[in-house]
Every structure is written in C-alpha cells, then in structure tokens.
Amino acid sequence: MQFTSERLDDNVLEREFTLGEIPGTLWTPESAGPVPLVLMAHNNGLPKSDPRLVARARYTAARGYAVATIDAAGCGERPRSAADEQARTELRRAMRAGEPVDEIFESFIGPLVENAVPEWQTTLDAVLALPGIGGPVGYSGGWTALGIRLAVVEPRIKAAGFFAGGYVPRAQREEARQVAIPLLFLLQWDDEGNPRERALELFDAFGTKEKTLHANLGGHTGTPWFELEDGCRFLDRHLK
C-alpha cells in the first residue's frame, strides 16, 4: 500500500492510497488507536470521491472508526471496457423507459461483483496491517450485492449496513439466506431506482436473526441525515 496524499481536517486524517492498480481512500480519527474498521462502498459505478460517500466516511471516522473505500475494477474513475459502457447505457435507458431490466442487470452487475470482491479483500488485508487499525470489521454502503457477498465469504466482517437493494443479482439473493451477521437495512419508500417490493423481499430473505429495517419517505438520494447517526450507533453496538 502506497499513500499518495494526506490531509488533516477537523481531527480526521484523510489519505489517498494505491494498492497495485486499486485506488482508495482511508479516513482515520486523530485519536490513538487501535480502532475498528468500516469498509464503505457506494453504489456500483460511482467514484470513491462522491460527496455523499465522503460525508458519510468523515462522519463515521469522527465517531472513532477507520473507514476505507476503493474504486473497484470498472467503477469510479477506473477504466471501463466498451462492453461495460454499453451495458450501463442500456440499463439506464431501460430503467427510464420502464422496460424489464433483469437480464441486463444480471449480465452486467453479476461479473462486477465477482471482480470486486477479491479487490476489497486485498484492501482489507492491507488496511488491517496498518498500525492503529484493528478489528472487528463492518461494512456500510449502497452496493448491496457486494456487501452480501463479502458478508458471506469474509469472516472478519461482523456487522453490515445496506442501503436499498431492490435490484440485486439472483446469486446474491440466494446468498442473502447465508448472511448471519447483524444487519441494518435502509429503504427509501419512494426510491425510483430500487423497487420497494423487491427490497422488502430481500430483507425477508436475510438469514440473520438480528436484522433491522429503517424505511423513510422520499427518493433514492433522500435518506435522512439522522440515519447516519443511527448507523453509527448500530456499528458501536457490534464493533466496539
């Protein structure tokens, strides 16, 4: 892991890093460690520098966590193949037109998850090797399919917070039954990009005995700010 820049602001240290071809950002509190780690992912395709992700990461770090995020292959500012670009374009077109998107979604998001998981595990290994950062580890983010797979294959993750989840590949919908860690699931009731019934079905499918659903009125980007505070309390219960 090579750090390429750092900035201290309001007692939170923000460091950009590269890990081979993987670009990422690590936020840590200025206070002495060791502190728990939260892997924070945004919706697939959005960059790690997205303002909403950065705001959540900084808030969480200020609450006493190390927070790491990366641009996975084909996401954010990393190169995309012509096939990926075409699939994204077709998916957006079909969703705007109200056409069925399941097959497009499966063929595009499924491989994206498969490629992303090893990179997130490599990042987890590297961040946990840094001084002042220990376990346990949590996951928080809008990329629900990635979070489901990581929760199933990565035993170091002890709790997870998911945002929405209406469109999740079939493989991860089946894997949801194997998720056994505590779970906080956020749902925007009028989310234009995540069908409500599918999200509720996914919540019902999770195998964990400790799962909580928070539903709020509003569209995809209208999650109330207080949910971030509640999310940190959830992490506090299970990671501290």
N, C-alpha and C positions, 0 to 999 in steps of 0.2 A: 504494500500500500504506500503510495506516494502522495503527500499533501502538497497541493499546488497553490493554495492561498488560505489565509485565515483572517477573521475579523471578530473582535470582541465588542458586543453591543448589549447594554442592559444585563450584564453578568451572564450572557450566553455566548459561548465561543462557537463560531461557525467556520468550518474548514471544508474546503473543496478537496477532493482526492481523486486519484485514478488507481484502479486495480486491474492491471493489464489494459484491456480495452474498455473496462467498465468505468464510467464517470459517476461520481457520487458526492454527497454532502453529508457531513457529520456535525450535529449540534450537541454540545455538552454544557452542563452548568459549570459556572466558575468554582463552585464549592468542591471540596475534596470528595473523592470517590471512596470505594467503588460505587457506581450507580447502576441500576438496571438499564437494559437496552430495549428500545422500541424500534422495530422495523416499520417504516411508514411509506406506504405506496399510494400513488394517486391512480386515477382511472387510467387504464392502459392507453398508451399513446401520448399522454400529457407529460411535459418535461418536469424534472425534479425541481426546477426553478419556478413552477407555477405558484402564484402568490398565495393561493389558498393552502397549498401544502406547506409552504414556508411559514405561514402564520401558525398553522397547527403545530409544526415542528418546534418553532421557537417557544410557543406557549408550553408545550409538553416538556421541553428541556428546562425551562424555568421552574417547572414543578419537580425537578430532581431526577430527570432521565437523560440518558444519552439517546439521541434519535438519529437513525441512519436511513438514507434513501439513495436509490440509484436510478439511472436511466437504463432499463433493461434493453436487450437487443431489439432493435426496431421501434423503440419508444423514445419519446422526448426528442433530443437533438441527435440521436444516433442514426446512422444511415438506414434507410428502408429500401427494400427491393421494389422493383416495379410492380411485382405481384402484390406486395403488401399495400402499396399506394392504391392500386386498382381495387383491392378488397375494401379498403377504408372508404373510398369514394362510393362504391356500390352499396356498402352498408348504410352510409349516411343518406344516400338517395332513396333507398328502400324504406328507411325509417320515416323520412319526410313524407313519402308518398303513402304511408300506411300499408305497405306491402309486407308479406311474410319475410322475415329476416333470419329464421332459424338456421337454414343451411349455409347462408353466407357467414353467419356468426360462427357456426361450428368450424367451418373450414379456415377461418381467419384466427379466432381467439384461441382455439384449441392448441395449435402449434406455438402460438405466442406464449401461452402458459408453460408448455413443455420446455421451451428455450429459456424462459426467465427464471425458473426455479433453481437450476444449478448456479446461476449468477448470484442470486440472492443468498444462497447457502455459502458461496465463496466469500461474499461480503460479510456474512455473519461470522465466519471463521476469522477473518482479518480484523474486524472491529472488536471482537471479544478478546483478541490477543493484545489489544492496546492497554496501557496502564490506566487504572482508574475506571475501567468499564468491566462490570461483571454480569452475572445473571441475577435473576431469571430474565427471560426474553419475552416480549409481547409483539403482537402485530396489530397495526392500525392502518386502515385505508379503504379507498373506494374500489380497488381492484379485488373484488370479492373472490373471483375464481382463483387468482394467485394465492390469496390468503387461505382458501380452503385446502389447496394442495400443500402449502407449507405447513399448515396445522396437522395434516395427516402424516407427512413424511419427515418432519423436523421435530424431534422430541424436545429440543431446547426451548421451543415456543410453548409458553404456559397459559396464555390468555390472548384473546383476539377481539378486536372491534372492527366490524364490517359496515360499510356504507351501502345501502340499497342492495342490489343483487337480482334484479328482475331477469336480466339476460346473463345466464351462466351456462357454459357448455355442459352437455349431458354427462361427461365424465366427472366433472366436479359436483354436479347434482347428486350423483351416486356416491361420490366420496364424502359428501356432507354427512352422510349417515355414520361415517367413521370419526368425525370430529368429536373429541371427548373433553376438550378444554373449556373453561368458562368463556362465554361468548356474549358480547353486546352487539346488537343488530339495529342499525339506524335505518329508518324508512321515511322518505318524503312521500306523503299521501298522494300528491298530485304530480309525481315525477314523470315527466313526459318521455324519459328515456328508459325507465325501468317499470314494466307493468306491475301494478300493485299485487294482483293475484299470484303472479309468479314469485314475487318476493316473499309473500306470506307462505306459499308452498315450500319455498326454500328454507325459511325459518323453521317450519314444522319438521322438515327433513333432518335437521341437525341432530346428531345423536347424543350430544352432551346433555347432562342432567341439569346443568346450570346455564340457562340462556335467557336473555332479557331482550325484549323488543321495545324500542322507543319510536313512536310514529308521530310525525308533526305535519301540519298542513303546509302546503307550498310545493314549488317545483324543485328541480334537481339541485340547484345551487342555493336553495333557501333554507338549508339546515340552520336552526337557531344557534347562536354562539354559545348558549348555555350548555349545549350538548358536548362541547369541547371540555368544559369543566366537569360535567358528569362522566365523560370518557376518562379523564384523568383520575377521578375517584375510583372508577372501575379498575384501572391499572394499579392504583395504590392498594386496593384490596388483594390483588392477586400477585403483584410483583414486588411488593415491599413488606 
